[in-house]
């Protein structure tokens, strides 16, 4: 399915220190406006990196993949909203009760603070793992029934998800590489052009950008590919 949308690039700040993350963000912003803060960086420096990015005017995808009992997941989601994360995720395999609790908590917190509610995504299957389309579609359906805004899935499933669950159901695709770039540990990878064709709303790129000799140039090549 050829999507009319232009997917937004999210650069994964998968580094060990706050200083390294700041250096990358400073080099890429405002050409890149979305940044992913995952477990590696968040464990290293906590909410400080989110506050730094938000102060710059950047958007934050908090990629901590919440998966716990409903009460704990709800409390984590509430904190994500309190930090003004623009997007965060939870494992769909945590079940409907957990997902609904997280959605309700985040939206209540955003409403109480009179801020925009975060985009909440469900993690289907990690792109380092093998899966089937039917499995991903089943998980995506559960995510939508539970009130989530969309899912994290590979480009291989993005088009089918959009057809099944609607164009407004957000799909974020990791495992994106420019043509000819190393696959690293991504078993289900795709190019930016393929992600756009399948209707992805966001793509996540980490190592190909942050480990490049010129991260700004590499990010620019990806953005140019998305804008064609």
VENTALIN-V730008 format. One record per residue. N is the residue number from 0. BURIAL is 1 if it has 24 or more other ideal C-beta (glycine too) atoms within 12 Angstrom, else 0. D_LAST is the distance of its C-alpha to the last C-alpha in Angstrom with 2 decimals. Layout:
[[N BURIAL D_LAST] [N BURIAL D_LAST]]
This chain:
[[0 0 16.00] [1 0 12.51] [2 1 12.11] [3 0 11.09] [4 1 11.15] [5 0 8.90] [6 1 11.22] [7 1 13.14] [8 1 13.96] [9 1 17.73] [10 1 19.41] [11 1 22.70] [12 1 25.56] [13 1 27.61] [14 1 30.18] [15 0 33.94] [16 0 34.71] [17 1 33.97] [18 0 33.87] [19 0 31.16] [20 1 29.02] [21 1 29.56] [22 0 28.66] [23 1 25.24] [24 1 24.55] [25 0 25.77] [26 1 23.55] [27 1 20.31] [28 1 21.04] [29 0 19.74] [30 1 16.30] [31 1 16.86] [32 1 18.78] [33 1 19.65] [34 1 22.10] [35 1 23.98] [36 1 27.73] [37 1 29.26] [38 0 32.84] [39 1 33.06] [40 1 32.36] [41 1 34.01] [42 0 37.11] [43 0 37.25] [44 1 37.02] [45 0 36.89] [46 1 35.78] [47 0 35.80] [48 1 32.21] [49 1 31.10] [50 0 33.15] [51 1 31.67] [52 1 28.04] [53 1 28.95] [54 0 30.87] [55 1 27.81] [56 0 25.95] [57 1 23.72] [58 1 23.26] [59 1 25.15] [60 1 24.80] [61 1 28.34] [62 1 28.18] [63 1 31.90] [64 1 31.91] [65 1 35.11] [66 0 37.51] [67 0 41.11] [68 0 43.81] [69 1 42.75] [70 0 44.61] [71 0 43.14] [72 1 39.57] [73 1 40.15] [74 0 41.49] [75 1 38.55] [76 1 36.11] [77 1 38.24] [78 1 37.96] [79 1 34.17] [80 1 34.18] [81 1 36.81] [82 1 34.62] [83 1 31.87] [84 1 29.40] [85 1 26.38] [86 1 25.97] [87 1 28.30] [88 1 29.09] [89 1 32.11] [90 1 32.95] [91 1 33.27] [92 1 36.12] [93 1 38.14] [94 1 38.88] [95 1 38.75] [96 0 41.47] [97 1 39.77] [98 1 36.37] [99 1 37.96] [100 1 40.02] [101 1 37.04] [102 1 35.15] [103 1 38.28] [104 1 39.11] [105 1 35.72] [106 1 35.54] [107 0 39.16] [108 1 38.68] [109 1 35.67] [110 0 37.72] [111 0 40.73] [112 0 38.80] [113 0 37.06] [114 0 33.66] [115 0 30.51] [116 1 30.91] [117 1 28.74] [118 1 26.25] [119 1 28.27] [120 1 26.80] [121 1 28.82] [122 1 28.45] [123 1 28.67] [124 1 29.08] [125 1 28.07] [126 1 25.44] [127 0 28.20] [128 0 30.27] [129 0 30.35] [130 1 30.51] [131 0 30.26] [132 0 28.02] [133 0 31.15] [134 0 32.01] [135 1 28.67] [136 1 28.82] [137 1 32.40] [138 1 31.65] [139 1 28.75] [140 1 31.18] [141 1 33.73] [142 1 31.32] [143 1 30.63] [144 0 34.38] [145 1 35.13] [146 1 33.08] [147 1 30.12] [148 1 26.74] [149 1 24.85] [150 1 24.83] [151 1 23.65] [152 1 22.83] [153 1 20.96] [154 1 17.85] [155 1 20.49] [156 1 22.04] [157 1 19.32] [158 1 18.87] [159 1 22.66] [160 1 23.24] [161 1 21.11] [162 0 22.98] [163 1 26.30] [164 1 26.17] [165 0 23.84] [166 0 20.39] [167 0 21.92] [168 1 23.13] [169 1 21.04] [170 1 19.80] [171 1 19.19] [172 1 18.35] [173 1 19.86] [174 1 19.99] [175 1 16.40] [176 1 16.21] [177 1 13.97] [178 0 14.98] [179 0 18.55] [180 1 19.38] [181 0 22.77] [182 0 23.12] [183 0 25.87] [184 0 27.64] [185 1 24.79] [186 0 25.96] [187 1 23.08] [188 1 19.91] [189 1 16.31] [190 1 12.99] [191 1 10.24] [192 1 8.30] [193 1 11.77] [194 1 12.38] [195 1 9.62] [196 1 10.95] [197 1 14.38] [198 1 14.03] [199 1 14.64] [200 1 15.22] [201 1 15.66] [202 1 15.30] [203 1 18.07] [204 1 18.10] [205 1 21.43] [206 1 22.98] [207 1 20.01] [208 1 19.46] [209 1 23.02] [210 0 24.68] [211 1 22.44] [212 0 24.23] [213 0 21.72] [214 1 20.30] [215 1 18.43] [216 0 16.66] [217 1 15.89] [218 1 14.57] [219 1 12.37] [220 1 10.86] [221 1 10.26] [222 1 8.86] [223 0 6.39] [224 1 5.52] [225 1 5.68] [226 0 3.82] [227 0 0.00]]
